[in-house]
Amino acid sequence: MVACLIVERLGQQRIKSRVPFDRDRPATGLGVYFGEKYYNCHTSPAYLHTAVFAAALDRPTAVPHDLFAAIRDLKRELNAVILAHYYQESEIQDIADYIGDSLGLSQQAAQTDADVIVFAGVHFMAETAKILNPHKQVLLPDLEAGCSLADSCPASEFAAFKARYPDHLVISYINCTAEIKALSDIICTSSNAVKIVQQIPPEQPIIFAPDRNLGRYVMQQTGREMVLWDGSCIVHETFSEQKLVQLQVQYPEAEVIAHPECEPPLLRHASFIGSTTALLNHVQRSDRAAFIVATEPGILHQMQKAEPQKQFIPAPPEGNCACNECPHMRLNTLEKLYFCMKTRSPEITMDESVRSAALQPIQRMLAMS
C-alpha cells in the first residue's frame, strides 16, 4: 500500500489529505487529515476537493445528492448571484446566472443588486467584483485559483518600471492584481483594449501591461507605439503552431479563430481574432461549419450549445498534455461552489486604500466602453 500526500490551502489553514492506493485494485478509500482528525470519503478521487472542504467545516463529507438544486436553494437563501467565466468547467457554467468574459463580468458585477457575489473564475476577477462592490460579500470557490499573467507582474517591480516613464499613461489589462490596477490610469479587457487605446490622444505616450501579446496586437490594430510590460498567459503561449498547421491540413474547411493573448506566430494563421465573447459571437454569425479555436477550451461548451450542428476543434498545445486548459480556472468545481456558498467562505477582502485607488481606472474603463 502506498499513499499520495496532497496539501491544499483554505484561507490560512493548511489541510493535508491522504489518498490510499492499492496497486492490485482501484482505490475505494479516500479521506483527508484536518488537524488530528481523519475524514473518510468513500468515493472516487474526483471528490478529493469536496473532502478537503468538508474537513475545513469540521464535519464528515456531506455532498447533496442534487448539487444543482442545493446551489439554487443557497442562491435564494443568500440573495446571491453566480458569475462564471467562459473558461470554467461546463457544470459551473450551467448553474451560473451570468457567463461571460472579463468585460461582461465586470459590467454585471457593477450592476448587480445581489447581497452576495459568488465568482466562479480566478482571483483577480473576484477582486474586481469586490473593488466595485465594497459593501457586498464576494466569494471565490478556491482562493488558490490565481492567474499566471497576473503573477507575471509583481506590484513592486511594476512600480519601478512605471517610474522610468513618468509622462506615460498606464493602461492595464484587467488580468492583473488589485495592486497593479491601483497603479494604473485605465483598465481594459481584450474586448475593449483597441477601442480604449483609440480614445487616447496620439501625443500621449502609453505603458501597456501586463500582457505583451495583447499589447502587440493592440499596437498592430491601432498603429500606436506603446511601452509593453513583458508578461504572458501560460495557456495562450502554449499552443503549437506546428500542430495547428497539421490540424488545418486535417480539417481544410475549418476556420482558425484565436484570442489575442496568443503568440504572434499562431495569430498569423487566424482569420478572426477576438475576445472570448467576440469568438462566441463570430461562430454564431459565420456560415462556416467547423472552427479550430485557439483559446482555453472552456469556451467550447457555450459554442456547442449555441451552434450544436457545427464542429469546434480545440487548438493543440505543445507536448502531449492538457496544457491548453487553465490550471487555475479548473481549480473551481461544482462541489467547491456549493461549499463556499454553504460556509460563505473563502471571502475576498482587501485594504480600502488599494480598493479605492483601483476603482478609478475600472470606472474609466466602464465609461469608455
N, C-alpha and C positions, 0 to 999 in steps of 0.2 A: 504494500500500500504506500503510495506517495501522496503528497499534498501540495497544492499550489497556494501560496500565500498571497493574497491580494489586499492592498491597502487603499482605502478610499478616504476622502476628506468630506465632512459635512460641517460647514461652518468652520469653527476652530477645533472641532473634535476629530481625533484620529480613530478610524474604525478598521480593525483587521478582520478579514474574512478568510476562512479556510475551506477549500473545496476538496474533499476526499476524492481520490480517483483510483479505481481498481483496474489494473491492466487487463484482467480477464473478463470484465463486464462493464457496461456503461455505468457512470456514476449516478446513483439514485439518492445519495445523501448529500445535502448542501446546507451550509449554515454560516453564521458569522459570529465572531467574538466581538463583543462590545463591553469593554472593561473586562471583568472576570466572567461574564455571562456568555453562554453559547446559545444561539438561536437556530433551530432546525428549519430547513426549507426543503421539504421533500418533493422537489420538482426538478426541472432541468436547469443547467447553468444559466439559461437565459433570464432566470429570475433572481440572479445574484444581487442586482442593484435593488430589487424590491426588498430582499432580506436585509440589506445594509440599511435602508431607510427605516424598516420596521425596527431594527435594532436601535436606531437612534431614538425611536419612540419609546424604548424600554418596554417593549411588549412583543409577544410572538408575531411572526409574519402573518398578516391577515390581508389578503388581496380580495376585494369584492369579486364575485363571480362575473358580474357585468360592470366592467370598468367604465364603459361609456355612460351608463345610467348613473353610476356613483359620481362621476365627474359632473354630469349635468345637475345632479342634486346639490353638489357643493357650489356650483356656479350660482344657483338660486339662493342658497343659504348665505353666501358671502357677497352677493351682488357683484360677481366677478366677471371679467371679460378675459378670454383666452386669445392672445395674439400669437400667431405662429409664422415663422419664416418658411419660404418655399423649400428650404433645404432640410426641414425636419422630416422625420420618418412619416410614412403615409398615415398611420393611425392617429398621430397627433394632428396632422393637417385635417383629418376628417372630423375631429372633435372641436376644432378651433372656431371661434366666432369670426375671425378675420385672418386670411392668409395673404401674405404679400412680401414685397421686397423692403429694403430699409426705408425708402421714402414713404411708401404706403403705410408701413408700420408706425413710423414717426407721426404721420398725419393722424392715424387712428388713435395713437396714444395721446395726442394733443386734444382730441375731440371727445374722448370717452367720458361718460358720466358714471361709470362703474366705480365702486369703492375700492376694489382690488383688481390689479392688473397682473395676470399670470402670463409671463413672457416665455413662450417656447421658442427659444433662439439661443444666442450666446450673450456673454456678459455685457459687452458694450451696448447691445440693443436694449437690455433691461435697464442699464444705466441711463440711456437716452429717455426711456419712459419715466424714470424717476426724476430726471432733470426737468422734464415737462410737467410732472405731477408730484410736487414735493409733499403734498398732504395725503396722497394715496399710498396704499401699501402695494409694493411691486415685488412679485415673487418670481424666482427663477428655479426651475426644477433641479438643476445641478449647478452649483457655484463654480465647478471646475470647467464648465462649458465656456472656454475662452476663445481667443482668436489669434492665429499666428500672425496676421497682418498687424493687429493692434499691438501684439508683443514685440514686433519689429521696430517699434517707435517709442522707446522709453522717454518719459517726460523730461528728465534732466538733460539727456542728450539732445532732444529736440529744442529745448530752451536755448542751449548753447549754439545750435545750428541756426536758429532764428535770429539770435543776436548778431550773427555775421552779416545779416541782410536787414538792417534796421528800417529801410524805406520800403520793404516788401509787404504786401498784403498776404495774409496766410489763409489759404483755402484748404481745409482738411476734409478728406473723405470720412464719412460717418463711421467707418470701420476703425475706430480709434478709441482710446480710453477717455474718460471724463476729463482727466488732466490735460490731454492733448487738445480736446475741444476748448478748454478754458484758455489755452494759449493761441487759439485761432480767431480769425475775424469772421469767417463764414464757413459753415459746414456744407457739404454736398453729398450726393449719392451718385451711383452710376447712372441713375435715371435722369438727373438734372445737372450733372457736372458741366457738360458742354454749355447748357443754357445759362448757368450761373457765370462761368468764365466770360461768355459773350457779353454779359452786362457790366463787366468791369472796364473802366476807361482804358484805352490802349496804351496810354502813357504810364499806367500804374503797374509796376513790376509785381510778380506774384511768386510766392512759395506754394507748391502743391505737395501735400503729404496725406497719408504715408505711402500710398501705392504708386510705385514708379510706372507700372504698366498702364494703369488708368490715366496717370498723368501724361504719359507719352501719347495715348490715344486722344486725350483732350487737346493736346498741342497740335496733333495732326488734323483734328476736326476744326479747330479754331484759328490755326495759324499763329497762335500766341506762343512765345518763348516763356517757359517757366522754370524756376529752380525746383528740382524734384528731390524729395527725400527718398532714399534707396530702400523702400520696403516692398514686400510682396506677400501674396497668399500662397500657402503651401499647396493648396488644392489646384489653383489655376495655373501654377507654374509646373505642375507635374504631368500635364498632358503631353503625349508623344506625337511629334509631327510625323515621324516615320509611320507609326501605326495609323494615324489619321489618314495619310495618303493611301495606305493599304485598304482602309475601310472605304475610301472613295472609289477605289478600283472594284471592291466587292459590291458596293451599292452605288453605281454610277448615277442613279436617278435621285439620290438623296442630296438635299441642300445642307451645307455646313453652316451652322449658326453658332455664335460664340459670345461669351461675356467679355467685356473689355479688360478685365483683370488678367486675361490670358497673355502669354508671352507673344511678342510681335511675330515670330515665325509661324505660330499657329493661326494668329488673326489673319495673316495673308491668305489663308485658304477659305476664310469665311465670307459668304456673300451677304450676311446680315450680322451686325454686331450690336448688342444692346444689353440693358439690364435684364434681370430675370423676368420682370413684368413685360418688358419690351419683347423678349424672346417668346413668352407665352402668347402675347397678342399677335406676334408675327405668324406663328404656326396656325393660328385660327383664321387669319386673313389670307394666308397663302394657298394657292391651288396645288402646291406640291404635296405628294403623298408620303414622303419619307424625309426625315431630318437626322443629321448627325449633330448632336448637341454637346457643345464644349462648355460645360459649366457643371457644378455639383449636381449629381443625378436626382436629387430630391425633387427638382422641378418637373421631372418626367411624369410624376404622379398626376399633377394638375394638367399637364399637356395631354396625357392619355384620357383623363376624364373629359376634357373639353373637346378632344378630337379622337374618339375611340377607333375610328376607321383608319387613322394614319399610323405610320411607324416611326418610333423615336429610338434612336440608337445613341447610347452614351459614348462620347469620345473617350478613347482608352488612355490610361496613364502609362508612364514608363514602368517596365517590370511587370511581373505577374502578381499584382496586388489590387486592393480596392482603394488605392491612394486618391482616386478622384472623388471619394466620399469624405466629407469634412469630419475628422475625428472628434472635433469639439461639438459640432451640431448633433452628432449621433450619440453624445452622452445622455441627452434627454430621452426619456422613454415614457410610455403611457403610464406605467406604474409610478415613476418618479413624479409625473404631473399630478397624479392622484394624491400622493403622499405630501407633496408640497402644499397642495390646497387643504388637505386634511389637517396639517400641522401649522399652516401659514408660515412656512419657512422652507428653504432659505429665503431671506428677505434682503433686498438691495437697499443699502444705506450709503450716504456719502456726506462729506463735510459741506456745510452750507456755502462756504466761500467758494469752493470748487463748483458746486452746483449752479450758483448764481452767475459765475463767470462763464460757465459752459452753456448756459441758457441763451445768452445773447446771440452767439453765432448760429445756433439752431433756429432761433426765431427769424434771423435774417434769411436763412435758407428757406424756411417755410413761406416767408413773404415774397421771396424771389422766384418761387416755384409756381 
